[in-house]
Amino acid sequence: MTTDTPPEQAPDGTAQPATRTWRRLALSFGIAAVVLVALLVVALLRPWADSESTAAPASPSATPSATPSATPTAVSTATAAAPDAPSGGDAPPPPAPGLAITSFAASDTAVTCANDSDAVAITFTWDSTDVTAAWFGVDTPNAKAGGLQQVDPSGSFTWNFYCSNAATVYTVTVEDAAGQLVHQSVTVSRQYRG
């Protein structure tokens, strides 16, 4: 005995809900799987896309690079960096006529430690000219971008040197009204009691 009813319908003409439900469920799982795979691919490729898009251009820069010289030179623990351009520029413009950190010093640059668990308070002082804002940072070359806190354009700040570190770099970054930055750093090193 054969019937002329389509497979989705029962012999009495009513629809078979189980068959339709299973087809819809399988289709939903298939779509969800495709979306999940696409999201995983995007999530896995995202870190590489970010690093490529933020990579520096391969063109020569206007700032000098460190190259060995034929004559020995003295090394200072306090260094000043060239001013940075406001975000969006290729090369930093020349510094504004008065933008400068005129001094930056630590109360002690060779800290005597009894053991690695010691913390010694160090006071840092600085002066600057033609500055609208300043930041203090630890172990960063740019205290505005990775700094500890905003400080006065000229003043002092006390922060601990942790003896568990062989040396720590402390940086002051200043900014003028045009958004140009100047950085200066001082290194504090650990010494043990003998």
C-alpha positions, 0 to 999 in steps of 0.5 A: 500500500502506497500513499501520496502524502509527502514525507513531512505529513502523517497519513491523516494529513497532519504535519510531523513536528519532530522531523521539522524540529530536528531539521531546524535544530540541525540548521541552527547548530550549523549556523552557530558553528560557522559563526563560532569558527569565524569569531575564533579566527578573528580573535586569533588574528586580532593580536597580530593585526594590532602589532602590525598596525602600530609598528613604526614605519621603516623610514629614517627618523629625525632623532639620533640613534645610539652608535658607538664613538671612537672616543670614550665618553662619560655616562650620566645617570640622568638623561633627557630625551628629545621632545615627542610630537603630538599624536599623529605626526611622523617626526617630532617637530623641533622643541618649542623655544622654552619647553624644557626640564631644566633639572631633575634629580634624586635625593640618592642614586645609590641606595644602600640596602640591608636585604631585598625586602627593604624599601627606601624612600627617595625624593625626586625634584625637578624644574621645568619651563613653558610647561602646562602639565607634568607626569612622574613615572617608574620604569617607563621612558614616557611618564605621560603614557605609562606614568604613576601620576600627574605632578606639578610642572616644577616640584618634588615627589617621594616614591620608594625604591624597592631593594629587590630591584638592582636598579629602577628608572624614574622619569618626569615627562612634561608637556607644553600647550602645543602637546609636545613632550620632553622626558628626563630620567634618573636611575637609582641603583641598589648597593648592599651593606658590606 
